[in-house]
Amino acid sequence: MYAIEINLLRERTGPAKEELLRGGGSGASNIPLFIGGAVGVAAIGLVLLSSAVVTFQNQRLVTREQQLDDELARIAPQLTQLDKLKAEEQQVKTETQALTTIFNQIKPWSATLQDVSDRVPTNLQISKLEQSASAAPAPASPPPPQGGNPPPPAAPVTSELTITGKARSFDDINDFVLALKTSPFLSSDSTRLVQSQRSDAAPANAGDKLALVDYKITTAINGVPASDLLQELQQKGAAGLVARIDFLKQKGVIQK
């Protein structure tokens, strides 16, 4: 038997064959276009998805911000009241500290006199004791308060003492000055003998009685806090002040 093979492309000639060949090649050339279009559509989809996510997040943030604003508006009066209470508390602390400072600087006059009396030598007598007040020197340029702290208390007022009297000898006066310098109530640096002079005329019966020496001593109350002198104050009879200071220490107003 014979097999008949017919090749239309080979047999066909002219414009028909060329048109058929061109038609078969155009289908393959459209594949990159389809791929590019798919990529573009995917990119647009990603952009739209990202925009939707951002929009959702913004809405959540706006909602949260509104909630915080509402909460702040609700507690604003409480915050104002809290600031007011803090200011009042600071004022009370400042006043308490100022009163404590002044109170702690007080030394009972009776205790000071008793201490001076206990230091008088046997052959010496006190004719007069005068007290005068003067402000202690303040720092030249005190720094301004910072951080809302209260200003430092004013310079304390110191009590200056002038002691005059008579003694049998200059040695007795010197012993008295040295004894006053060791007093826990008086300032050692401020204690000094400013005048000592024996009387011009001796008594008629000089063998029985020597001429006395007039003296003048100046001193000042020191700045040691009363809370540091509790034992001395107790010994000099200032039990009331000692009890009050102990109470303030227990309450924490005065540091132990």
Secondary structure, 3 states (H helix, E strand, C coil): CCCCCCCHHHHCCCHHHHHHHHHHHHHHHCHHHHHHHHHHHHHHHHHHHHHHHHHHHHHHHHHHHHHHHHHHHHHHHHHHHHHHHHHHHHHHHHHHHHHHHHHHHCCCHHHHHHHHHHCCCCCEEEEEEEEEEEECCCCCCCCCCCCCCCCCCCCCEEEEEEEEEEECCHHHHHHHHHHHHCCCCECCCCCEEEEEEECCCCCCCCCCCCCCEEEEEEEEECCCCHHHCHHHHHHCCCHHHHHHHHHHHHCCCCCC
